[in-house]
Amino acid sequence: MGYRVQITLVDQPLVRVEYQGLLAEAIALQEMAQFDLMEHQALAEIELSEAKVRRKE
């Protein structure tokens, strides 16, 4: 399974860069890991908020 990553700049939507091969795979894996990290961080913040609410009750 090969990877092809296309990046579009947020502030310049007409600018696109495309990567293929190992570099594209590394970028894709980094993005997936970053998303997982953000998801875990959000869940931890929710749990912390819930714990604070329970402690106040």
C-alpha positions as CSV (number, residue, x, y, z in Angstrom):
1,M,0.0,0.0,0.0
2,G,1.5,3.3,-1.1
3,Y,1.0,6.7,0.4
4,R,0.4,9.9,-1.5
5,V,0.0,13.1,0.7
6,Q,-1.3,16.4,-0.7
7,I,-0.8,19.4,1.5
8,T,-2.8,22.6,1.0
9,L,-1.8,25.7,2.8
10,V,-4.6,27.2,4.9
11,D,-3.7,30.8,4.2
12,Q,-3.0,30.1,0.5
13,P,-5.5,27.5,-0.7
14,L,-4.2,27.5,-4.2
15,V,-0.7,26.3,-3.1
16,R,-0.6,22.5,-3.0
17,V,2.4,20.3,-2.4
18,E,2.3,16.6,-3.1
19,Y,4.5,13.9,-1.7
20,Q,4.8,10.2,-2.6
21,G,6.7,7.2,-1.4
22,L,8.5,7.0,1.9
23,L,8.3,10.8,2.7
24,A,4.5,10.7,2.1
25,E,4.3,7.6,4.4
26,A,6.3,9.4,7.1
27,I,4.1,12.5,6.8
28,A,0.9,10.4,7.0
29,L,2.1,8.4,10.0
30,Q,3.1,11.7,11.8
31,E,-0.4,13.2,11.1
32,M,-2.1,10.1,12.4
33,A,0.0,10.1,15.5
34,Q,-0.7,13.8,16.0
35,F,-4.4,13.2,15.7
36,D,-4.3,10.3,18.2
37,L,-2.4,12.5,20.6
38,M,-4.9,15.3,20.3
39,E,-7.8,12.8,20.8
40,H,-6.2,11.4,23.9
41,Q,-5.5,14.9,25.2
42,A,-9.1,15.9,24.7
43,L,-10.4,12.8,26.5
44,A,-8.0,13.4,29.4
45,E,-9.3,17.0,29.7
46,I,-12.9,15.8,29.7
47,E,-12.0,13.3,32.4
48,L,-10.3,16.0,34.5
49,S,-13.3,18.3,34.1
50,E,-15.7,15.5,35.2
51,A,-13.5,14.7,38.2
52,K,-13.4,18.3,39.3
53,V,-17.3,18.5,39.1
54,R,-17.6,15.3,41.1
55,R,-15.2,16.6,43.7
56,K,-17.2,19.8,44.1
57,E,-20.5,17.8,44.6
